[in-house]
Amino acid sequence: MITLLLHLQNVEPIKLDVEELPGVTDTVILGKNPRDRSDRELEWVEDGVSTLYMPWWRVSYVEVLPSEDRESEFPLPFRTE
C-alpha cells in the first residue's frame, strides 16, 4: 500500500492509501482510509467512509510518503537523541 499526501484546493492536505500510483490517463484518484495529515478522521467525510474518489481538478499536487520500512533507510539530518 502506498500513502499519498494530496494537496487540495481550498482544503487542508489529506492522506490516502492507494494500491498503485495514479496513471497519466487517470481522471480520479481512488484511495482508501482518507484522513488528515495527523491521521485523524476528516470532518467533511461521512462516518464510516473507507474509500474516496478524488477528481484531479481538485488536486494541486501529490506527495508520495515513504513507507515505514523505507523511513529507516534515510537517516534524518538532525539528531533525535
LUMDOTOR-899770 format. One line per field, with one value per residue: residue number from 1; residue in one letter; x negated, y, z negated of N, C-alpha, C in turn. Coordinates in nm, 2 decimals, padded with zeros to 4 digits. Layout:
! LUMDOTOR-899770
tilum (NUM,...)
lumdo (A,...)
n_east (X,...)
n_north (Y,...)
n_up (Z,...)
ca_east (X,...)
ca_north (Y,...)
ca_up (Z,...)
c_east (X,...)
c_north (Y,...)
c_up (Z,...)
! end
This chain:
! LUMDOTOR-899770
tilum (1,2,3,4,5,6,7,8,9,10,11,12,13,14,15,16,17,18,19,20,21,22,23,24,25,26,27,28,29,30,31,32,33,34,35,36,37,38,39,40,41,42,43,44,45,46,47,48,49,50,51,52,53,54,55,56,57,58,59,60,61,62,63,64,65,66,67,68,69,70,71,72,73,74,75,76,77,78,79,80,81)
lumdo (M,I,T,L,L,L,H,L,Q,N,V,E,P,I,K,L,D,V,E,E,L,P,G,V,T,D,T,V,I,L,G,K,N,P,R,D,R,S,D,R,E,L,E,W,V,E,D,G,V,S,T,L,Y,M,P,W,W,R,V,S,Y,V,E,V,L,P,S,E,D,R,E,S,E,F,P,L,P,F,R,T,E)
n_east (-00.09,-00.06,-00.11,00.03,00.00,00.23,00.26,00.50,00.73,00.82,00.86,00.73,00.44,00.48,00.44,00.42,00.45,00.32,00.34,00.17,-00.03,00.13,00.21,00.11,00.33,00.55,00.84,00.94,00.84,00.83,00.86,00.80,00.90,00.92,00.78,00.67,00.36,00.25,00.34,00.61,00.97,01.14,01.33,01.52,01.59,01.82,01.90,01.77,01.69,01.47,01.35,01.24,01.30,01.12,01.13,00.90,00.90,00.94,00.70,00.39,00.12,-00.07,-00.22,-00.43,-00.45,-00.71,-00.72,-00.69,-00.91,-01.09,-01.16,-01.36,-01.58,-01.67,-01.85,-01.77,-01.85,-01.92,-01.98,-01.82,-01.85)
n_north (-00.12,00.22,00.54,00.85,01.21,01.43,01.75,01.97,02.20,02.48,02.34,02.17,01.95,01.60,01.25,00.95,00.60,00.41,00.15,00.15,00.39,00.68,00.68,00.85,00.88,00.87,01.01,01.04,01.00,00.70,00.62,00.47,00.47,00.76,01.04,01.31,01.51,01.45,01.20,01.19,01.15,01.29,01.59,01.66,01.43,01.17,00.96,00.63,00.61,00.45,00.45,00.67,00.87,01.10,01.38,01.48,01.76,01.88,01.86,02.00,01.93,01.62,01.43,01.16,00.96,00.81,00.46,00.27,00.09,00.19,00.44,00.41,00.37,00.62,00.84,01.09,01.44,01.56,01.53,01.28,01.21)
n_up (00.00,00.08,-00.05,00.00,-00.01,00.05,00.18,00.17,00.34,00.16,-00.08,-00.37,-00.34,-00.26,-00.36,-00.17,-00.11,00.15,00.40,00.62,00.79,00.94,01.29,01.59,01.75,01.59,01.44,01.19,00.85,00.67,00.35,00.03,-00.32,-00.40,-00.56,-00.77,-00.78,-01.03,-01.08,-01.17,-01.15,-00.87,-00.87,-00.68,-00.56,-00.56,-00.85,-00.86,-00.60,-00.38,-00.14,00.12,00.40,00.57,00.77,01.03,01.08,00.84,00.71,00.63,00.60,00.55,00.29,00.24,-00.02,-00.22,-00.30,-00.61,-00.64,-00.47,-00.57,-00.76,-00.61,-00.52,-00.70,-00.93,-00.90,-01.14,-01.49,-01.69,-01.95)
ca_east (00.00,-00.13,-00.04,00.02,00.05,00.29,00.28,00.63,00.76,00.90,00.88,00.60,00.40,00.53,00.37,00.49,00.37,00.36,00.27,00.06,-00.03,00.22,00.15,00.12,00.46,00.65,00.92,00.96,00.75,00.91,00.79,00.87,00.86,00.90,00.76,00.59,00.22,00.21,00.41,00.74,01.08,01.18,01.46,01.61,01.63,01.92,01.85,01.77,01.64,01.34,01.29,01.27,01.26,01.08,01.10,00.77,00.91,00.93,00.57,00.28,00.00,-00.07,-00.35,-00.44,-00.52,-00.78,-00.66,-00.76,-01.03,-01.18,-01.20,-01.48,-01.69,-01.72,-01.87,-01.73,-01.97,-01.94,-01.99,-01.70,-01.89)
ca_north (00.00,00.34,00.65,00.98,01.33,01.51,01.89,02.00,02.34,02.54,02.25,02.12,01.83,01.47,01.13,00.84,00.48,00.36,00.02,00.18,00.53,00.71,00.69,00.98,00.89,00.87,01.13,01.05,00.91,00.61,00.59,00.41,00.52,00.90,01.10,01.44,01.50,01.39,01.07,01.19,01.15,01.42,01.65,01.68,01.30,01.10,00.85,00.50,00.61,00.40,00.47,00.81,00.91,01.25,01.42,01.55,01.90,01.93,01.83,02.09,01.84,01.50,01.39,01.02,00.94,00.68,00.35,00.27,00.02,00.28,00.55,00.38,00.37,00.75,00.90,01.23,01.53,01.61,01.42,01.26,01.16)
ca_up (00.00,00.10,-00.11,00.07,-00.07,00.16,00.15,00.24,00.35,00.05,-00.19,-00.42,-00.27,-00.32,-00.33,-00.11,-00.08,00.28,00.44,00.71,00.82,01.05,01.42,01.66,01.82,01.48,01.42,01.05,00.76,00.59,00.23,-00.09,-00.45,-00.40,-00.69,-00.76,-00.79,-01.16,-01.08,-01.22,-01.05,-00.80,-00.91,-00.57,-00.51,-00.65,-00.93,-00.81,-00.46,-00.38,00.00,00.17,00.53,00.57,00.91,01.04,01.09,00.70,00.66,00.67,00.62,00.47,00.23,00.21,-00.15,-00.24,-00.38,-00.74,-00.63,-00.39,-00.65,-00.83,-00.51,-00.51,-00.83,-00.94,-00.90,-01.27,-01.60,-01.77,-02.08)
c_east (-00.09,-00.05,-00.08,00.06,00.09,00.31,00.39,00.65,00.86,00.94,00.74,00.56,00.45,00.44,00.46,00.40,00.42,00.28,00.15,00.07,00.06,00.14,00.18,00.26,00.58,00.71,00.95,00.85,00.84,00.82,00.87,00.82,00.83,00.88,00.68,00.44,00.17,00.29,00.54,00.85,01.10,01.31,01.56,01.64,01.72,01.85,01.87,01.72,01.50,01.27,01.34,01.22,01.24,01.05,00.97,00.79,00.91,00.79,00.46,00.16,00.01,-00.21,-00.33,-00.52,-00.59,-00.71,-00.75,-00.90,-01.14,-01.23,-01.33,-01.60,-01.75,-01.73,-01.83,-01.86,-01.99,-01.94,-01.85,-01.72,-01.87)
c_north (00.12,00.46,00.78,01.09,01.42,01.66,01.94,02.15,02.38,02.45,02.20,01.99,01.70,01.36,01.03,00.73,00.43,00.23,00.05,00.33,00.56,00.72,00.82,00.99,00.89,01.01,01.15,00.97,00.83,00.58,00.54,00.48,00.68,00.96,01.23,01.41,01.43,01.26,01.07,01.19,01.29,01.47,01.65,01.54,01.23,00.99,00.72,00.49,00.56,00.41,00.60,00.82,01.06,01.29,01.50,01.71,01.97,01.93,01.93,02.01,01.73,01.47,01.24,01.00,00.81,00.58,00.34,00.20,00.10,00.40,00.53,00.38,00.51,00.82,01.04,01.32,01.59,01.50,01.41,01.21,01.26)
c_up (00.00,00.03,-00.04,-00.02,00.04,00.11,00.24,00.25,00.24,-00.06,-00.24,-00.35,-00.34,-00.28,-00.27,-00.09,00.06,00.31,00.53,00.74,00.94,01.18,01.48,01.73,01.71,01.47,01.27,00.98,00.67,00.47,00.12,-00.22,-00.45,-00.54,-00.67,-00.79,-00.92,-01.19,-01.16,-01.11,-00.99,-00.85,-00.80,-00.50,-00.61,-00.73,-00.85,-00.66,-00.46,-00.24,00.05,00.31,00.53,00.71,00.92,01.04,00.95,00.65,00.71,00.70,00.52,00.42,00.20,00.09,-00.16,-00.33,-00.51,-00.73,-00.55,-00.47,-00.72,-00.74,-00.50,-00.64,-00.82,-00.95,-01.04,-01.37,-01.66,-01.91,-02.19)
! end
